[in-house]
Amino acid sequence: MYVVTTAAGDERAGCLVGFASQCSMDPPRFMVWLSKANHTYRVARDASHLAVHTLRRDQRGTAELFGGRTGDDIDKFRGVEWSPGEGAVPVLTDCCAWLVGRILERVDAGDHVGHLLAPVAESPPGPVRPPLVRFSDVMDLSPGHPA
């Protein structure tokens, strides 16, 4: 599971996603799929970059915030520490690892749109990667939006 954040103009957005993966090594590429029903998708349509974050298992509260609430109703970034990254995207400072990618292409695939990213920045390597938030850790969450 990943938290994806973005910004366009003065609007910020972020959500919990399960459909994301590295998709090329040379050149490096990462694909993130956002639901069309999601507030983050609507902001990402006008964005140049996305940030993709991994969470530690002890960050279930952050997963609940970004997966169980909608940016249509609240400012999710008031509840977490973040700093502006490349393309003005919010980078969550208390996550396990992150990357910021420039959006190269958008692929409509039905109820989700894929965002092909070229990484432009990443978190510094840590000494040890702790256990990450997985789907089984959040499968009981009620989503902020239906898929």
Secondary structure, DSSP 8 states (H G I E B T S, - for coil): -EEEEEEETTEEEEEEES-EEEEEETTEEEEEEEETTSHHHHHHTT-SEEEEEE-BGGGHHHHHHHHHS-TTT--GGGGS-EEE-GGG-EEETTSSEEEEEEEEEEEE-SSEEEEEEEEEEE----SS---B--HHHHTT---SS--
